[in-house]
Every structure is written in structure tokens, then in C-alpha cells.
């Protein structure tokens, strides 16, 4: 008998759009948390909201605890517009699962994410996902923004120990 996984990833809906505003702490667009958040309803209507939910033993129901808002252009370039998790700090595992699911299911040519330069947690999360590289930066008053780009070529990393075959020692 196999156990059910502790989380599900699915396309978000209108109910999620309302609920996410109350549980989400830090997001890509608002790394410090707080403030007025943009609504997620439009993304849910366009089916550009991906939600990670986990089973809550107290309510005995599945609860949305992380999300990513995205858009893919006709030329297969994915833009990650926002992401967030419950709690004051982003949960790296949840964010990585959502982004990797997007990359796997949409199979884009490349992906772009813009993150505030002073947001160490979000920049570290992206740096740990194979294929993401800081391409440059821009200034949006009052913050500097890192532009992260993911490509398939950069995502393919050689396995450890396979870079070069071992050389045999020749007898003298």
C-alpha cells in the first residue's frame, strides 16, 4: 500500500486567489512581506496560477501554502511574475518544487525572473535551481533588481566525477 504524497501541485482557482492573500508572507514582489498585495484572481482566471497545497491535519483538508504566478509567451519564454509561501520567510523547498514543476510541464525555451537585489533569501533560492544565472540588473526606484535567466543548456550540469575520464598510469 503506497502512502499519498504530503503535498499536491495544481492550477489555482478563484477560491485560492482569495485564500492566498491571507496565508502568504514573503513574496518575490514583496520580499519584506506586508503591504497591499496584488490580487491573484486575474492569474487564476488566465490559468497562470500554480498552487502547492498540503494536508492540514487540524482541519482534515488540503490547504494552499505556496504559489507561483507565471506567463508564457508565444515564443515559449516563461516569465515568473510572483511566488510566495506561507510564513514570514520563503520556504525554499516549496518554491523550488513549484518552479521545477513549471519548467517540467511547460518546457519553455528559457525562463526569466526578476528579484530585488537586497532579497538574499529569494536570490539564494534561485541560485540553487540548476540553470538559473544572473543575467544583469536594472534599477526600479528605490531598488536594484537582479534579472535571473534559466535556459535548458545551463540546466544540464555534468554529474560529479564525469567531467573527464581518469587517465591510466603508464609503466616506466
N, C-alpha and C positions, 0 to 999 in steps of 0.2 A: 504494500500500500504506500503510495507516494504522498508526501505532505504537500499541501498547497503553498506556493511561494508567499513570503511575508509582504509582498507588495505587488501592485498592478500598475502598468503604464497604459494609458488610454487617451483618446482625444477628449478634450474638455468640453463641457456643455454650459448652458446658461446658469444652471444651479452651481456649478463650480466657480463661475465668474463672480458670483455674489459671495460665496463662501471663502474664496481665496483672499479677499481683501481683509478678512478678519484674522486669519491664522498666519499669514506670511509676514516675516520680519524684514530681513535684509534682501534686497533685490539688486540685479545688475544696474538698473536705472536709479535706484536709491539705496546705495550700499550702507548708509548710516541708519536706515530704517526710518520710520515715522513719516511725517509729511503727508500730503494728499497724493494718493496713488491714482494712477490712471485706471480706468475700468478695463476689465478683461472680457467684457461682453462682446465687443466687436470682434476680437480674436476668436472667441468661441463661435460666433456666427459664421466666420470665414473658415472655421475648422482649422485654425492655426494656433491652437492652444493644446499643449500636451501636458497631461497631469499624471503625477505619480501619487498613488494612494496606498495607504497601508491599513491593515486591520487594527481597529481600536478595540481592545478587549473590554473597556469600560462601557462603551455604547453598543458593543457587539455589531459593529458596522464598519464599512470601509470609509476612511476619511482622507480627503485630499491634503497632502502635506508638502508638495513641491510642484512647480510648474515651469514651463518654458513657452514663451510666445515667439513665434517664428514666421518667416515669409520666404517662399522660394519663387524666384523669378523664372520666366520662360526659358532663360538660358541655363537653368539648373544651378544658380548661385543661391545658396541658403544664407539668409540673414537672421541671426538670433537677436531679437529685439529686446527681450527681457527674460529673466529667470529668477526664481526665488524659492526659498524653503521656509518651513516654519522655524520659529526661534529667532533670537537676536542675531545670530551669526549663521551664514550659509552652511548647509550640511554638504560637504564635498561629495560624498557617495551618491546622494540623491541627484545632485546637479550633473555629475558625470554620467549616471545611468540615463538621464533624460537626453543629454546631448548625444551620447553614443547611440541611443535608440533613434534619434532624428537622423544621424549620419547613416545608420544602417538601413533604415526604412526608406528614406528619401533618396539616398545615393547621389548626393549633389556633386558637382564638379569641384566646387570649393564652398567654404562657409566663412562668414565674416561676423565678428562680434566686437563691439566697442565697449570698453570698460574704463572707468575712471582710473587714472594712473595711481592715485593715492589709495585705491582699494586693494590692499595687499591680499586679502582673502580670495577675492574673485580672480585676481591675476594669477595667484598660485594655483587655483583650481584649473584654469585654462592651461597653464604651463604643464600640468600633469596629464593632459589628454594628448595622446600621440597625434601629431600632425598640426597642432596649433603653434604658430610662431608670431611674435610681434612684428608686424609689417611696418608700422610707423605710428605717428601720433598726430593729434590735432588739438586745437585749443577751442573749447566751448566755455565761454565765461561762466563761472570763475575757475573751471577745472581743465587740466590737461587730460586727454583721453588716449588710451592705448588702442590701436587697431590690431586685432588678432585675426589671422587668416589661417584657415585649415585647407589643406589640399591632400588628395589621395597619395601623391608621391611623398609628401612629408610624413604622412601617417605610417608608411611602410618603413619600419625600422628593422635592421638586421637583428636576428636573435643573438644573444650573448655567445661568444665563442665561435661564431661562424663568419666573422669578418675575413679571416684569412686561414687557409688550411695550415696545419703545423708542418714545419719543414723537418725532413728526416736528417739526422746527423749522418754524415758520410764518414766511413772509417778512413784513417790516415795511413 
